[in-house]
Amino acid sequence: MEIDKKKCVGCGNCHAVCTMGVIYLDEDGKSVVNQDECVECNTCYRVCRSEGYRPWVVRGIRKLLSVFRLGYLAELDVCPTGALTPVQLEWPRNVRALFSDPTTVHPGTGVPGRGTDEIKTNDVTGRLRNGEAGLVVEIGRPGTGAFFRDIEKIAMALAELKPHFEKENPITQLMANPDTGKIKEDILNEKVLSAIIEMKIALERIPEFLHTLEKIQKEVDTVISVGIASKCLADGTIPHEVWVRKTGYAVSLNGKTNIGLGRPLFRED
Amino acid sequence: MTNTLHRQGTSESLENDYVIFAHTAKGVTREGSAPKLQEFMRICLKYHPVNIGDGKQGNIHQDDVDIHKLIMNQGDGAGAAAVFTDLNTLQKVIEELIKADLGISINISGLLDGVQKCCRNAKIERHSVEHSLGFWGAKDRLPEREILEFNTMCGHGMVSFNLIRKMIEYVKLRRLTPKKAAKIMAKCCECGVFNPTRAEIILEKIKTGQR
């Protein structure tokens, strides 16, 4: 995202909306984006609708009001002059938008967002079958963002355990080598709002993976949201619960339930 | 996507928070899904969701979004979502979706016991479940609990910590009503899974010093 300095009046509305908190007021009183830290989520552009005022009019009014020590309480979700300017992104920077802007559809997955369908369509795809667990590691969420160099550290640690990385997942597709978890060199310094590593493992290997994650989490300067899923037994029992508890972790009271209305239902042979 | 999985809050607060979404699988149920997704949204709309939308077209709290046009323009796509604030309504929506037999996958994010009860009342058994194992890593970078409660109501994290802080501040100073502040936050969440009613309740409590 860029801010057109000819238009910006320095109202600061976009500063708070910025998901990464990286828009600030420059020496000249106009807003500027820290390009190293911007994840190209476009939230500022979508939320702060342009009021289309002429910059000199807004600046004049603001100046006049300030003489009388008055301020103008504008709406919070507007850009008075339409100064926010999305730019055409090229590789490797466009990776930022692919992972951070939910209106962008990943070419590889066909799904908007950062991961794949996971259990959302498990009733028709059979992605997770009896005896299997899906481990979902979202790096950078909530609200801190992540560089691919951090994502790579976690991917490489988990790859040592030889999981089945979900092949349609955008991170798997950006791995130079899925056997090692190594990410393509040219994107390591790109930052995203968050990215999800998805893998399938046998239920009994849950402790091993969680212990590995426990160790590697200390080596990254970002937060990680972890999720775990499985196909329920015929009576509705959740098979991964017992393995998670055995490992010493608590599961959340809330979660996601696929209620099994997809057709045709996937049947295991 | 783990997008609605990590919603934070006390069980009392989460009792007002159920996201139901239809999802299609590429090469299986996506192709020709437009009328099914439209019907899913019509059914949800009938029960007055507090939010409804899809990632492509936005949600009802955004400027210039007309829900009827949004449904009409719904093409074959990944899915759509709606938010309800009580189990009784959710139960009715599930029952109507079973009757409609759309054939696309339906998921619900919320308190798992409540959702299971709804499924059993409707004579179905849940298919798959995903749990959150919480936040790991550099947790010292996370803000206080209330801010996380708002932030995690958008699965893609589009409601920034700073905006939430500003909304809380403005509500405390009575520059904004909790309703208006909740609507501004809901506007940021493209897919329509943010729960503005729950946000309003939390803001109301903050405003009167109860939190």
Interface residues (C-beta under 8 A of the other chain):
Chain A: H15 A16 V17 C18 T19 M20 G21 C41 T43 R46 V47 R49 L73 L76 D77 P102 T103 V105 T109 G110 V111 P112 G113 R114 G115 T116 D117 E118 I119 K120 T121 N122 D123 V124 T125 L128 G134 V136 E138 I139 R141 P142 G143 T144 L193 S194 I196 L210 L213 E214 Q217 V220 D221 T222 V223 I224 S225 V226 G227 I228 A229 S230 K231 C232 A234 D235 G236 I238 H240 E241 V244 Y249 A250 V251 S252 L253 N254 G255 K256 T257 N258 I259 G260 L261 G262 R263 P264
Chain B: M1 T2 N3 T4 L5 H6 R7 S11 L14 D17 F21 H23 T24 A25 K26 V28 T29 R30 G55 K56 D63 A78 G79 I94 L97 I98 D101 L102 G103 I104 S105 I106 N107 I108 S109 G110 L111 L112 D113 V115 Q116 C119 R120 I124 E125 R126 H127 S128 V129 E130 H131 S132 L133 G134 F135 W136 G137 A138 K139 R141 L142 P143 L148 N151 T152 H156 G157 M158 S160 F161 N162 L163 R165 K166 Y170 R175 L176 I184 K187 C188 E190 C191
